[in-house]
């Protein structure tokens, strides 16, 4: 029996049905035969919504719609086919926009490389249409960042800074300085809603992970996307990036685990020694282990003996993997923490100094949330470090109050 067999009873029949068509562990497929036989008993709106929210709708539809389904209502079949084609068309638009933006950057002598999005779909899935995404992620060198941002602005994109219901069209020079120091991306939005995340780092400064992008520029490899030659991060670096990204965002989406599984199985010649060495240097050894644990538990991803041995004896990673899996399909869960401190990230910090630094920066380094609430003169900017813990504290009190009310 695998770990996923222990989690299955806590998940709705619709979730078990969805997972069956996403190549989960073989033992699970056998155990769910009875659940998936009666289509009329399933909540199809829930299945479609869950597949979409987890970014697996095209994967599910591609698997499920391959053969005729006796007993499936025609309206459900039409809905699935419509949504599948809609995502496929959107992916086509995103892919060609990505190639257009890369070409513009290159013609202006800006080093640029994509990751995630259609690029990951092409190299890990073999087809960019099979991976669902809502934006495009591109990385540029820090020295080229402002020029790259200006080029995107000329193409109709504008940086957006959004906190709750307080959107900001622009930020001051002092706020820009702080933003560049502590953040990792500009969200650039076009009038039609297309989003490009313009990165210069992989994560905000407050996170304890130190995966440096500079050495990766020397390791770029040549790939092909829709017949166009592009440069991209090596498979080993991409594996590390995916594990760090998943840990940073608490592994809230199933697609991130599938990404890792697909990448590993599509790249049989991975340099695992490089992966292990870099992960330990960058303080992402635990995030790496957690990502590999999840991939192994859900999809029986083949892993090196060194990793499987480490996973077998690492109780912390086993416990964290269990928490992630059980929370993955909880309903009504938008955010797992009311403050900027993630319990998962805290658990993955290596040493008390990293934990203390993470907590300090999360509570006292001001961000868009404070700038959107009140605009202070440049000379009073340090007061934002006082406003932030007050805002977080009030938010925590409100959250606690609402929880108490819901229990009355």
C-alpha positions, 0 to 999 in steps of 0.5 A: 500500500502506498501513502496515497491509498491512505489519503483517498478515503478523505477525498470526494469521489469526484477527486478520486475520479479526476486523479484516475485520469491523471496517471496516479499510482496504479494501486489507486486506479484499482481501488476506484473502479467502483467510484468511476463507473456511475457517471450520473452520481458525480458532480460534474460541475465540481469536477470541471471546477476542480480540474481548472483550479488545479491547472489540470483541465487539458490533461484530464480532458485529453485523457478522458475524451479519447474514447466514447463514454457510454452513459455520460450525458451529452451536455457534459461531454459538450462542456468538457470538449468546449472547455478543453478547446478553449484552454487549447486556443488560449495556450496557442495565443500565449505561446505565440505571444511568448515567442514574440516577446522573446524575439523583441527582447533579443533584438534589443540585446536583452538576455531572456529565458522563459520558464514554466508556461508553454516552455515547460509544457513543451519540454516536460509534456511534449506538447505546450497545449497540455499544460494549463497556465494563466500567465507567462513567466520570463526571466531577465538579467537584473541589469536589463530589467528596466529596459525589458520593462520599458519594452513591454510597456511599449508593447501595451503592457503596464505594471500592476501592483495590487493588494486586496481592493486597493490597486495601484497604477504606479509607485514612488521612486522610494517604493520602487527602490524597495520593490526591486530590493525585496521582490522578484517580479513585475506583473505586467498586464495588457488591456486584454488581460494577458499577463507577463511575470517579468522576473529578475529573481525566483522568490521574494527576498524574505524567503529563506531560499537562496537559489541564485539565477546568475550561474544558471545563465551560463548553463542555458540549453537550446530547446525548440518551441513551436518550431522556434529555437529558444534558450532555456534553463537546464533540466536540472536547474528547472527541477530546482526551480519547480521545487522551490516554487512549489514550496514557496506557494505551499504546493497548493496546486496539483499541476505543480506536482505533475510538472515535477513528475513529467520533467523527471520522467521526460529527462532520464539523464538528469545530473542528480549530483548537480541537483543535490549539490546545488540544493544544499548550497542554496538552502533548498535541500528540504524543499527539494525533498518535499517536491520529490516526496510528493511526486513519488507519493502521487505518481510513483516517480522514479527517483535515485536510490540516494533520494528514496533512502533519504525520504524513507528516513526523513520524518519531517518531510513525510509529515509535511507531504502528508499535510500538503496532500490532505489539504490539497483538495479541501473546499473553500481554502483560499489561503492557509495563513492569515499573515505573510508567514507560511507554516510550511515555509517556516518548517522548511527553513534550515536552522533558527537563524533562517526562521527568525530572518523569515519571520522578521522580514515577513512582519516588518519589511513593507510591501504593496499592501502598506503602500496601497493603504496609505501614501507617506512622504518619502521622508516618512517611508520608515513608518511603513515598517511600523504600519505593517505589523499593525496591519497584520495584527488587525487582520489576524484579530479579524480572522480570529473573530470571524472564526469564533463567530462561525462556531457560534 
